[in-house]
Amino acid sequence: MASNKRHFETIDLSVDEDIPSRLSKAPRFNGIPFDANSRITASQRYDENGENELVDELDASQNYDAAFANYELYGNMATKIVGVRFYNGHISMGEMVLLIREPNNQYDINAIRVDNVRGQQIGHVPKKDAAKLAPFMDTRSLLVEGVTTSEKKQFDCELSLKLYGTSDSTERAHLKDQMNDSRLPLDEFKRREKDDKARAKEQQAREKARQKALKAAKKGGMSMPGGNGNLSIPGSSGTYAGGSSRSDIPSQTLDDILQESERFNPRNIEHAVEQFGLNEEDLAKMDMAEQPEAMLTTMLPYQRQGLHWLLRKENPTFPAEGSKESVQLWCRQERNPKIVTNMATHFSLLDKLPDLASGGILADDMGLGKTIQVISLLLADVAAKKMAVSDVSGATLILAPLSVMSNWSTQIEKHIKKNHTLCVAIYHGAKRCHIDATTIGNYDVVITTYGTMTFEYWNNKNSPSAVPRKNGLFSVNWRRVVLDEGHNIRNPAAKTSVAACNLLAQSRWVLTGTPIINTLRDLYALVKFLRLSGGLDRFELFNSAIVRPVNQGSEQAHKLLQVLMRDICLRRKKEMAFIDLKLPELNEFIHSIKFLPHEKERYEALEAEAKGTLDTYRAQQGTEAATAYRNLLEILLRLRQTCNHFKLCGAKRFDLLKMGEKEVLDLTPENKKALQDMLHLTVETQEECPVCMEAPVDPVITLCAHFLCYNCIERIIEEQHKCPMCRARIESKDQLIRPAAEEAQEPDFDVNESSSKVEALLAILKASKKEVDGKPTKTVVFSQWTSFLNVIQPQLVAQGYNFTRIDGTMKAEARDKALEALENDPSCTIMLASLGVCSVGLNLVAANQVILADSWWAPAIEDQAVDRVHRLGQKRKTTIIKLVMENSIEERVLEIQNEKRKLMMLAFAEKSNKRANKGEAASVAQIERLLGGRSENVSKP
């Protein structure tokens, strides 16, 4: 009889000649074959007793979520789980299961094991069905998900499988033929084909009717409204319709300019599912805790409400029998209250309550005092050091980015009474204190960085030693672990995320203003860290239960997501009435500008080139497609720069893309500089890392000209010494090229030559000279390109403005002087600021006006920049003006931004959400929209 003890080993595919041959037929992602050889690896998970299990240590190249993110349903397959009498795993009807390939199974190389959500084996898929499915699972052509449709019987259990495949229009037909040959069901695929044909027929009929009406209208001498097909922002008449010289432009007041602009408030975006979440009224009525006696600073009412919530979530309780309430998606069944079921995975327990996670996500807006609330939690829980639980210490571990680590010790000292001081240790650098299970009793709080924690966990090894250890961060069972800026672990495959998940703690907290940054998959990493039970710590189940159905518009999945977030996450926004920060009014405007004729000609030429490159990309495969994609991103960047100044997008960098056609470059100084330029270009266009499919973290470029995150490529080099994109040999990490130190970008043209956007900017600054309440208006001008700041700067000098500047080329001392000038010098009324440098960590309340000269792909970075001005300490009404060129890529970027703002709204069921996501590169579907085309059925990168 087979044992049900889980034991995983890394699978060596070389023992089976059939399976490697399947891999050569793998689908393509980002224009390259999906390398299943390094991805079909088993979990390294300890599960001897079902307790204190180590979280999966994912292969950094696995890329499971990215590969399957856009798959669509092809068919439904009825089968069974057989051999159930040999295993002790518990399963009930309606539960989700895990389907795991076992190519090394000694009885069947096509074996597919079936586990319940706890990882306990139930049985196997029948051999006949497994033989059909295994080749598709091995090549990742199909994602197979299962749900039981009967109770577990003596010999088997009924099982329903859903088969998901590529949504790429160029690969669908091939997969359909393969599935037909294997006699796999295609019921959903055929239904969708039928619907598509019906829609196409209706579209043709509508177009025919429109053309007929157009001919009739022309014959009658009428004109059709909106016939040019161009997008325009309502209420925007434009600023400069003709004239290219400054003398042609009449003087305007700021009120005149704003009247020509569209008032814009991203907070007013509504969503139909808001009814499912905690609304502002419910948040205002939350219970308050008493302020801890040791707290020196008087806490605001909403902060005391936050403290009450923190204390309650550290000690979660299960609803009593008869209650219809849920906790962490667990609830009692109405027909039998002794059975508790997970609402997401439908896993059930009889006469036993599940383990509930202690902790949650504090996601208040920036500036609402997340730090103060956590400090009050520490003080309210001082009795933890006297707890009877012998293996849990009374100390709290705080993980923070290096730049804010010292802020924690400063704030703890500032907000606590002298006679109640906590003993704080900084665990960082060569002089760090010694920590083990004995000495931890000397400390109340230990503060360290993500980097220190990550290095200590892995210790330059691919397989870290077991936890707990003899000393260090992983030798202590902490009272609680607090992740400041917790979205840093959003990639669950990264070394930092794996290390954080393996810290031992009674309670776990995530502090972040952006728990969802790019997609709902970001939330999975936080759920994994919190250790929610019921199966949601497995991405396959989280994706199947929440991510995919939410993306497909399922109202039930929307509700499920919001119930989860309402339970584990507290989010208040500073504009909520009950918060009452008494911030002055904030008005935001979109100011539209018309291209001058010669600018429009240059822009349309680039746009046509971009559309042609998109067509080329569609027609290519492999490395040719990757090169076309980089060309496409390059042209999109140039289109955006043309909106600022028609000569800003010099063509010299196009030559860099030709480097990608060579296999491997020699590491000469010239090639290193060229690769660094290419890396800078790739980062600037916000291209995703092809391994983790996230915005780049610590980006590097290989000698074969491929761009990746350092953490992603590091482990691949250690294990394979090959580039994951082209398989070129990489001997060591020393061959990776890092970005060059930022240098001021000097434009290769006469900076005195102006543009429509520059003229619009100068007109706004001129109109802003009037003092308000005896104080001058101070303006921060943000741009993501320092080269554009270099264009603006001589124009300000010529106009006699006293201004200052902050960008990434400046040292800390120079930045401090710039901030001091803006704050204390009445004659200094303008600051030129690099968007990437100034979106975090600065206080710019001395200004009361912001001009956003250009738009980012996603809104959160520029939103955070605005928050530097409109925050606690701001005493004046604040105006935000976003400059947008009419009928350009910038208008279509605004549409995508608004969609991204809705994502976190969906999770929290908010009526409004000001700040949503950052760092997400444009998908090909989005690129089509940016170029004014359709976006259906496109899914390459």
PyMOL commands that set and color helices and strands:
alter all, ss='L'
color gray80, all
select helices_A, chain A and resi 13-15+18-23+36-38+64-68+84-86+127-138+169-181+187-219+246-248+254-259+266-268+274-276+280-284+301-314+370-380+382-386+402-415+418-420+439-442+450-458+473-475+486-489+495-501+521-530+539-551+555-568+597-619+622-644+651-661+669-684+710-720+733-735+756-767+786-799+812-824+835-838+860-867+889-908+924-930
alter helices_A, ss='H'
color red, helices_A
select strands_A, chain A and resi 28-29+32-33+72-82+96-101+112-115+121-124+143-148+156-165+262-263+330-332+339-342+348-350+359-362+396-400+424-426+445-449+477-484+504-511+569-570+586-593+699-701+707-709+779-783+802-806+828-834+849-852+878-885
alter strands_A, ss='S'
color yellow, strands_A
deselect
rebuild
show_as cartoon
